[in-house]
Amino acid sequence: MSTPQHCPGYEQFKNLKSFECKCPSCGKAKEIFSDEFDKSHRCGGCGEEIDFNQCTLTGSS
């Protein structure tokens, strides 16, 4: 018997990208994954809903 090299479900998430988006209202950064762009997000700093068309993507991995 062989030991799995990855956690279950790894294959469906291995191509995800993460982005850091700065809130247009207060500037606080929030990490967002590429499969979450169609979901609504609120800023952890000011509580405003983040509009991805207005935020600045400052990093990706």
Phi and psi restraints in degrees (value plus and minus 20) as a CYANA .aco file:
   2 SER   PHI    -121.2   -81.2
   2 SER   PSI     133.6   173.6
   3 THR   PHI    -109.7   -69.7
   3 THR   PSI     111.1   151.1
   4 PRO   PHI     -80.3   -40.3
   4 PRO   PSI     124.2   164.2
   5 GLN   PHI    -108.1   -68.1
   5 GLN   PSI     -34.6     5.4
   6 HIS   PHI    -158.3  -118.3
   6 HIS   PSI     142.2   182.2
   7 CYS   PHI     -87.3   -47.3
   7 CYS   PSI     133.7   173.7
   8 PRO   PHI     -78.2   -38.2
   8 PRO   PSI     118.6   158.6
   9 GLY   PHI      67.6   107.6
   9 GLY   PSI     -20.8    19.2
  10 TYR   PHI     -77.1   -37.1
  10 TYR   PSI     -63.0   -23.0
  11 GLU   PHI     -76.8   -36.8
  11 GLU   PSI     -59.7   -19.7
  12 GLN   PHI     -94.0   -54.0
  12 GLN   PSI     -35.8     4.2
  13 PHE   PHI    -133.7   -93.7
  13 PHE   PSI     -19.5    20.5
  14 LYS   PHI     -88.8   -48.8
  14 LYS   PSI     -38.1     1.9
  15 ASN   PHI    -121.0   -81.0
  15 ASN   PSI     -11.3    28.7
  16 LEU   PHI     -87.0   -47.0
  16 LEU   PSI     125.4   165.4
  17 LYS   PHI    -134.6   -94.6
  17 LYS   PSI     127.1   167.1
  18 SER   PHI    -132.4   -92.4
  18 SER   PSI     124.0   164.0
  19 PHE   PHI    -149.9  -109.9
  19 PHE   PSI     129.3   169.3
  20 GLU   PHI    -125.6   -85.6
  20 GLU   PSI     100.9   140.9
  21 CYS   PHI    -134.1   -94.1
  21 CYS   PSI     107.6   147.6
  22 LYS   PHI    -110.5   -70.5
  22 LYS   PSI     111.8   151.8
  23 CYS   PHI     -81.5   -41.5
  23 CYS   PSI     110.2   150.2
  24 PRO   PHI     -88.8   -48.8
  24 PRO   PSI     -39.2     0.8
  25 SER   PHI    -104.7   -64.7
  25 SER   PSI     -67.9   -27.9
  26 CYS   PHI    -140.2  -100.2
  26 CYS   PSI     -33.4     6.6
  27 GLY   PHI      69.0   109.0
  27 GLY   PSI     -21.5    18.5
  28 LYS   PHI     -89.0   -49.0
  28 LYS   PSI     118.1   158.1
  29 ALA   PHI    -103.3   -63.3
  29 ALA   PSI     125.5   165.5
  30 LYS   PHI    -156.5  -116.5
  30 LYS   PSI     112.9   152.9
  31 GLU   PHI    -104.6   -64.6
  31 GLU   PSI     110.9   150.9
  32 ILE   PHI    -152.6  -112.6
  32 ILE   PSI     117.9   157.9
  33 PHE   PHI    -115.6   -75.6
  33 PHE   PSI     134.1   174.1
  34 SER   PHI     -80.9   -40.9
  34 SER   PSI     -42.9    -2.9
  35 ASP   PHI    -108.0   -68.0
  35 ASP   PSI     -14.9    25.1
  36 GLU   PHI    -129.6   -89.6
  36 GLU   PSI     -15.0    25.0
  37 PHE   PHI     -85.0   -45.0
  37 PHE   PSI     -46.1    -6.1
  38 ASP   PHI    -108.4   -68.4
  38 ASP   PSI     -17.3    22.7
  39 LYS   PHI    -123.2   -83.2
  39 LYS   PSI     135.6   175.6
  40 SER   PHI    -104.5   -64.5
  40 SER   PSI     126.4   166.4
  41 HIS   PHI    -153.8  -113.8
  41 HIS   PSI     125.4   165.4
  42 ARG   PHI    -134.2   -94.2
  42 ARG   PSI     125.1   165.1
  43 CYS   PHI     -89.9   -49.9
  43 CYS   PSI     116.1   156.1
  44 GLY   PHI     -94.6   -54.6
  44 GLY   PSI     -33.5     6.5
  45 GLY   PHI    -111.1   -71.1
  45 GLY   PSI     -77.0   -37.0
  46 CYS   PHI    -126.2   -86.2
  46 CYS   PSI     -32.2     7.8
  47 GLY   PHI      63.8   103.8
  47 GLY   PSI     -21.9    18.1
  48 GLU   PHI     -91.5   -51.5
  48 GLU   PSI     129.5   169.5
  49 GLU   PHI     -91.4   -51.4
  49 GLU   PSI     117.3   157.3
  50 ILE   PHI    -110.9   -70.9
  50 ILE   PSI     104.8   144.8
  51 ASP   PHI    -118.3   -78.3
  51 ASP   PSI      92.8   132.8
  52 PHE   PHI     -85.1   -45.1
  52 PHE   PSI     -36.8     3.2
  53 ASN   PHI     -96.2   -56.2
  53 ASN   PSI     -36.6     3.4
  54 GLN   PHI    -130.3   -90.3
  54 GLN   PSI     -35.4     4.6
  55 CYS   PHI    -101.9   -61.9
  55 CYS   PSI     142.9   182.9
  56 THR   PHI    -124.8   -84.8
  56 THR   PSI     100.3   140.3
  57 LEU   PHI    -100.6   -60.6
  57 LEU   PSI      99.2   139.2
  58 THR   PHI    -126.5   -86.5
  58 THR   PSI     -28.1    11.9
  59 GLY   PHI    -185.9  -145.9
  59 GLY   PSI     136.8   176.8
  60 SER   PHI    -168.8  -128.8
  60 SER   PSI     135.0   175.0
